[in-house]
Amino acid sequence: MKLSISHVTQYEYAEAVTDSVNEIRLTPSTNERQSCYQQAISVEPNASLFTYEDYFGNRVHAFSVNGPHKKLTIRTNMTVVTKQAPTSEERAQYLRKRSPEQAWSWLQTEDAANRFTEFLLTTEYTAVTSEVEIFAGEISDTEENGKVSVLDWLNALSTKIRTEFVYDPEATDVKTKASDMFLSKRGVCQDFAHLMIASCRAFLIPSRYVSGYHFVGDLQGGSADFEQASHAWVEAFVPGLGWCSFDPTNVDPVGERYVKLGHGRDYKDIVPVKGVYRGTGEQLLHVSVDVRNVED
């Protein structure tokens, strides 16, 4: 699928501000599942961009606007070609090389702990509380014939979150932690991703937070008026398969409709736009996202 993506972030300040220093993580990854063919980034007021890769390999653009300004606008336009998700048969072929018992045992080894330390330690957003342990423990890792596969356990976890929690944009905010949702049973994709990550880490499964886009335009009855936004999902490490993607918000497999921007331990590592400035704290933020299928 060939997707054209436009992402505009605009800050309006009550009074002129100065010395604005910013980082943006809005460049799609290029990997075995997707290729970014072009990207254009513009900043108003005009600013030079400095580019580097962060600790997790995400592409970062940094810039400063030192003069007085009452508005800051960041525009990105990109074209990304994506591939379908691996089929169940393709995944099963690799999983046959290692039994479920061997896979679960390896996750408890020192080798696994050393290799994936960053994605096993809890964070502020993904603390493994007693509520998280009980929630994750309700998914059995055994069946009549022995252990369930790590992949099947992860699929069950994603489904459990999707069915037991209601998607509600008004229920949480950007500071909500995974354990905060158990009272209201409501949240958004960021919250569902954090809960899945915390549950995975409770079972010593390396997991990471993914930021990106989900194309759903052709599923809206032909309407172009619905509000689009960035999306978040999860990658968890499955012995024998490697990093596999799961979306606890949507039923669709993470395939050609998804564009990955980057990953980290939680939302804090992969904030799309963040910065500091000198001046008033009164500001308005407006974000618009447009994802279209432009396949020939």
C-alpha positions as CSV (number, residue, x, y, z in Angstrom):
1,M,0.0,0.0,0.0
2,K,1.3,3.5,-0.9
3,L,0.4,6.0,1.7
4,S,0.7,9.8,1.6
5,I,0.8,11.4,5.1
6,S,0.5,15.0,6.2
7,H,1.1,15.9,9.8
8,V,0.7,19.5,11.0
9,T,1.5,20.6,14.6
10,Q,0.8,24.3,15.5
11,Y,1.4,26.1,18.8
12,E,-0.2,29.5,19.4
13,Y,1.0,31.6,22.3
14,A,-0.9,34.3,24.2
15,E,2.3,36.5,24.1
16,A,5.5,36.4,22.1
17,V,7.9,33.7,23.3
18,T,11.6,33.3,22.6
19,D,14.4,30.7,22.7
20,S,12.2,27.8,21.6
21,V,14.3,24.5,21.4
22,N,12.5,21.5,19.9
23,E,12.8,17.8,18.9
24,I,10.5,16.1,16.5
25,R,10.3,12.3,15.9
26,L,8.1,12.2,12.8
27,T,10.3,10.3,10.3
28,P,9.0,6.8,9.4
29,S,11.3,3.9,9.9
30,T,12.6,2.0,6.9
31,N,12.5,-1.7,7.7
32,E,11.4,-5.1,6.2
33,R,7.8,-4.0,6.4
34,Q,7.8,-0.4,5.1
35,S,9.9,2.0,3.1
36,C,9.9,5.8,3.3
37,Y,10.3,7.2,-0.2
38,Q,10.3,10.9,0.5
39,Q,9.7,13.3,3.4
40,A,9.6,17.1,3.6
41,I,9.7,19.0,6.9
42,S,9.1,22.7,7.2
43,V,9.1,25.0,10.3
44,E,7.6,28.4,10.6
45,P,9.3,30.7,11.7
46,N,12.0,29.3,9.5
47,A,14.7,27.3,11.3
48,S,17.6,25.0,10.3
49,L,17.1,21.3,11.2
50,F,19.8,19.2,12.8
51,T,19.3,15.4,12.4
52,Y,20.5,12.5,14.5
53,E,19.5,9.0,15.7
54,D,18.5,8.6,19.3
55,Y,19.5,5.6,21.6
56,F,16.7,3.5,20.1
57,G,17.5,4.2,16.5
58,N,14.7,6.7,15.9
59,R,15.4,9.6,13.5
60,V,15.2,12.9,15.3
61,H,15.1,16.4,13.9
62,A,16.1,19.2,16.3
63,F,15.8,23.0,15.8
64,S,15.7,26.3,17.6
65,V,13.7,29.5,17.1
66,N,15.4,32.2,19.1
67,G,13.6,35.3,18.0
68,P,10.2,36.4,19.4
69,H,7.2,34.6,17.9
70,K,3.6,34.0,18.7
71,K,3.1,31.0,16.6
72,L,5.1,27.9,15.8
73,T,4.1,25.5,13.0
74,I,5.7,22.2,12.1
75,R,4.6,20.5,8.8
76,T,5.7,17.1,7.6
77,N,4.7,15.4,4.4
78,M,5.8,11.9,3.5
79,T,5.2,9.0,1.2
80,V,5.5,5.5,2.6
81,V,5.1,2.1,0.9
82,T,4.0,-0.7,3.3
83,K,3.6,-4.5,3.1
84,Q,1.1,-6.9,4.6
85,A,1.6,-8.6,7.9
86,P,3.1,-12.1,7.9
87,T,0.4,-14.7,7.6
88,S,-0.4,-17.2,10.4
89,E,1.2,-20.0,8.2
90,E,4.4,-18.0,7.8
91,R,4.7,-17.4,11.5
92,A,3.9,-21.0,12.3
93,Q,6.8,-22.1,10.1
94,Y,9.3,-20.2,12.2
95,L,7.7,-21.2,15.5
96,R,8.1,-24.9,14.7
97,K,11.8,-24.5,15.3
98,R,11.3,-24.0,19.0
99,S,8.7,-25.5,21.3
100,P,6.5,-23.3,23.5
101,E,8.3,-24.6,26.6
102,Q,11.7,-23.7,25.2
103,A,10.5,-20.2,24.2
104,W,9.1,-19.5,27.7
105,S,12.2,-20.9,29.3
106,W,14.5,-18.8,27.2
107,L,12.7,-15.6,28.2
108,Q,13.7,-16.3,31.8
109,T,17.4,-16.7,31.0
110,E,20.2,-14.3,31.8
111,D,20.8,-14.1,28.1
112,A,17.3,-12.7,27.4
113,A,17.6,-10.3,30.4
114,N,20.9,-8.9,29.2
115,R,19.8,-8.6,25.6
116,F,16.5,-6.8,26.3
117,T,17.1,-4.9,29.5
118,E,15.6,-1.7,28.3
119,F,12.4,-3.4,27.3
120,L,12.0,-5.4,30.4
121,L,12.4,-2.7,33.1
122,T,9.3,-0.9,34.2
123,T,8.8,2.8,33.6
124,E,6.7,5.5,35.1
125,Y,3.9,4.7,32.5
126,T,4.3,0.9,32.6
127,A,4.8,0.0,36.3
128,V,4.0,-3.6,37.1
129,T,1.5,-3.1,39.9
130,S,-0.6,-5.7,41.7
131,E,-3.5,-4.8,39.4
132,V,-1.4,-5.4,36.3
133,E,-0.1,-8.7,37.6
134,I,-3.6,-9.9,38.3
135,F,-4.8,-8.8,34.9
136,A,-2.0,-10.4,33.1
137,G,-2.2,-13.5,35.2
138,E,-5.8,-14.1,34.1
139,I,-4.4,-15.2,30.7
140,S,-3.2,-18.7,31.2
141,D,0.2,-19.7,29.7
142,T,-0.7,-23.4,29.8
143,E,-3.4,-25.6,28.1
144,E,-4.3,-29.3,28.2
145,N,-1.4,-30.3,26.0
146,G,1.2,-28.1,27.8
147,K,2.3,-24.5,27.3
148,V,0.6,-22.1,24.9
149,S,3.0,-20.4,22.5
150,V,4.3,-16.9,23.4
151,L,2.6,-15.6,20.3
152,D,-0.8,-17.0,21.2
153,W,-0.5,-15.6,24.7
154,L,0.3,-12.2,23.3
155,N,-2.7,-12.3,20.9
156,A,-4.9,-13.3,23.9
157,L,-3.6,-10.3,25.9
158,S,-4.2,-7.9,23.1
159,T,-7.8,-9.2,22.7
160,K,-8.4,-9.1,26.4
161,I,-7.5,-5.4,26.6
162,R,-9.5,-4.6,23.5
163,T,-12.6,-6.3,24.8
164,E,-12.5,-5.3,28.5
165,F,-11.6,-1.6,28.1
166,V,-13.7,1.0,26.2
167,Y,-12.0,3.5,23.9
168,D,-12.8,6.9,25.3
169,P,-10.8,10.0,24.4
170,E,-12.2,11.9,27.3
171,A,-11.3,9.3,30.0
172,T,-7.6,9.8,30.2
173,D,-4.8,12.3,29.3
174,V,-1.2,12.2,28.2
175,K,0.0,11.6,31.8
176,T,-2.2,8.5,32.5
177,K,-0.3,5.4,33.7
178,A,-1.3,1.8,32.8
179,S,-2.6,1.1,36.3
180,D,-4.8,4.2,36.4
181,M,-7.2,2.6,33.9
182,F,-8.5,-0.2,36.1
183,L,-11.1,2.1,37.8
184,S,-12.8,3.5,34.7
185,K,-11.9,0.7,32.3
186,R,-11.5,3.4,29.7
187,G,-8.7,4.9,27.7
188,V,-7.1,5.5,24.3
189,C,-4.5,3.8,22.2
190,Q,-1.6,5.2,24.3
191,D,-3.2,3.8,27.5
192,F,-3.9,0.4,25.9
193,A,-0.3,0.1,24.6
194,H,1.1,1.0,28.1
195,L,-1.1,-1.7,29.7
196,M,-0.1,-4.3,27.3
197,I,3.6,-3.4,27.7
198,A,3.3,-3.6,31.5
199,S,1.5,-7.0,31.3
200,C,4.2,-8.3,29.0
201,R,7.0,-7.3,31.3
202,A,5.2,-8.9,34.2
203,F,5.7,-12.2,32.3
204,L,9.3,-11.3,31.3
205,I,8.4,-10.7,27.6
206,P,10.4,-7.8,26.1
207,S,8.0,-5.2,24.8
208,R,8.2,-1.7,23.4
209,Y,5.9,1.3,22.6
210,V,5.4,2.1,18.9
211,S,4.3,5.5,17.6
212,G,2.9,5.9,14.1
213,Y,-0.1,6.1,11.9
214,H,-3.1,3.8,11.1
215,F,-4.8,4.3,7.7
216,V,-8.6,3.9,8.1
217,G,-9.8,6.5,5.5
218,D,-11.5,3.9,3.3
219,L,-13.3,2.4,6.3
220,Q,-15.3,5.6,7.0
221,G,-18.0,5.2,4.4
222,G,-16.2,7.5,1.9
223,S,-16.3,10.5,4.3
224,A,-13.2,12.7,4.5
225,D,-14.5,14.6,7.5
226,F,-13.6,12.3,10.3
227,E,-10.7,13.3,12.6
228,Q,-7.5,11.4,12.1
229,A,-4.6,11.2,14.7
230,S,-1.4,9.5,15.4
231,H,-1.6,6.0,16.7
232,A,0.2,3.8,19.2
233,W,0.6,0.0,19.4
234,V,3.1,-2.5,20.8
235,E,6.0,-4.7,19.6
236,A,6.8,-7.7,21.7
237,F,9.7,-10.1,21.2
238,V,8.6,-13.7,20.4
239,P,11.5,-16.3,20.5
240,G,11.8,-17.8,17.0
241,L,10.0,-14.9,15.3
242,G,11.7,-11.7,16.7
243,W,9.7,-8.5,17.2
244,C,6.0,-8.9,16.5
245,S,3.4,-6.1,16.3
246,F,0.1,-6.1,18.3
247,D,-2.6,-3.5,18.4
248,P,-4.7,-3.7,21.5
249,T,-7.0,-1.0,20.2
250,N,-8.0,-2.4,16.8
251,V,-8.9,-5.9,15.6
252,D,-6.9,-5.6,12.3
253,P,-3.5,-7.2,12.2
254,V,-0.6,-4.7,12.2
255,G,0.1,-4.8,8.5
256,E,0.0,-2.6,5.4
257,R,-2.4,0.0,7.0
258,Y,0.2,0.9,9.7
259,V,3.2,3.2,9.4
260,K,5.8,3.1,12.1
261,L,7.6,6.3,13.1
262,G,9.7,4.8,16.0
263,H,9.7,2.9,19.2
264,G,10.9,3.3,22.8
265,R,10.2,2.0,26.3
266,D,7.0,4.0,26.6
267,Y,5.4,7.2,25.3
268,K,8.0,9.4,26.9
269,D,10.8,8.0,24.6
270,I,8.9,8.7,21.4
271,V,6.9,11.9,21.8
272,P,6.3,13.2,18.3
273,V,7.0,16.8,19.1
274,K,8.5,18.2,22.3
275,G,10.4,21.3,23.4
276,V,10.9,24.1,25.8
277,Y,10.7,27.9,25.3
278,R,11.0,31.1,27.3
279,G,7.8,33.0,27.9
280,T,4.1,32.6,28.7
281,G,2.6,29.3,29.7
282,E,-0.6,30.1,27.9
283,Q,-0.7,28.3,24.6
284,L,-3.1,26.5,22.2
285,L,-2.0,23.3,20.5
286,H,-3.6,22.1,17.3
287,V,-2.6,18.9,15.5
288,S,-4.0,17.6,12.2
289,V,-3.2,14.3,10.5
290,D,-4.2,13.2,7.0
291,V,-3.4,9.7,5.8
292,R,-4.4,8.8,2.2
293,N,-3.9,5.7,0.0
294,V,-2.3,7.0,-3.3
295,E,-1.5,3.6,-4.7
296,D,-1.3,3.6,-8.5
